[in-house]
Amino acid sequence: MKPERIKYNILNILFSVFALVFTCSFIVPDPVPFNYNSIYYPYYPFFSSQSITYAPEFSLTSDSVVIPLKRAGRLFLIEAKVDDQIGNLVFDTGANGLVLNSTYFRNHLKSGGSIANGITGPVGLVEQISIGKLEFAEITYKNIKADVTNLGHIENRRGFKILGLLGFSMMRNLEIVIDAKNNELILTRIDKTGKRVNNTNPEFKADYLQKFETTTNILFLKGKIAGKNLNFCFDTGAETNAISSDSNKNILNSLTITRRSTLKGVGSARSEVLFGRMNDFSIGERQITEMETIISNLDALSEAYETRINGILGYNFLEQGTICINFVKKQFGIRFTNKGEK
């Protein structure tokens, strides 16, 4: 065996071992209480050289489809079939596109290779493969590219067969409605202007609308803490919110700190973070209190996403209402529930 191949295999083995020891999804299964003393945060497979900024072609049997979301704690799962494999895809908008688990796709021809970034920095090599068919609900994709890496650590902690992660790039030409309360993802056909194709489907009625800018498939929202405008990454894979540790003193002082926790990523790196609650967060004119958050260094993610990130809005934000996202209109909308609002 060539020395280069031996070195490559050793790196893959080391990455797999670390992945099994440290989970990368910021989630906890239903039977297990949320462990505040050891926090796990999502893995962000984002690559500047391979980022998908287009929506792959798809076929949809109707104008709108309601996709049930299975729950594993604070993780959202979509039942899917990828080539001949049947399992679950994690609905993770922190991922740029389709990321598959190498456990089930190791025999596919691989090309390229990039380093993925997480909240604790670079976490390992990710390669690219071609998929003949991806199917979930009434949607079918054919002959698409996907990144592939070891996601076995998610399976080990969740007890579900995890085929991969599904990001916004796969559905950016559809209207996306996320209803966390009812565990539903609703996808609706839209035209080139972003309007629903079938006018008989009632338009989404939002309490608040916000225009967003993006050059990728990652969604960034504007929010305020202590009157300061901040840039948040919207991430359905994050178990709780996050605030950058280098934020303005007034922002940090507005948080209620309850404990220290250990933050672990997919690699060997770990860091100590503060855990607490947001007391003065607002989006538009709506103030939302008592959302959980951690305070952590977000420089690695800012570098990975190539934009300055002040915070992350995850599961706790999803609980606040039903969310509608339209990439054609570049519009985010939310219809609030009564929980946690003023």
Secondary structure, 3 states (H helix, E strand, C coil): CCHHHHHHHHHHHHHHHHHHHCCCCCCCCCCCCCCCCEEECCEECCCCCCCCCCCCCEEECCCEEEEECEEECCEEEEEEEECCEEEEEEECCCCCCEEEEHHHHCCCCCEEEEEEEECCEEEEEEEEEEEEEEEECCEEEEEEEEEEECCHHHHHHHCCCEEEEECHHHCCCEEEEEECCCCEEEEEEECCCCCECCCCCCCCCCCEEEECCCCCCCCEEEEEECCEEEEEEECCCCCCEEEECCCCHHHHHCEEEEEEEEEECCCCCEEEEEEEEECCEEECCEEECCEEEEEECCHHHHHHHCCCCCEEECHHHHCCEEEEEECCCCEEEEEECCCCEC
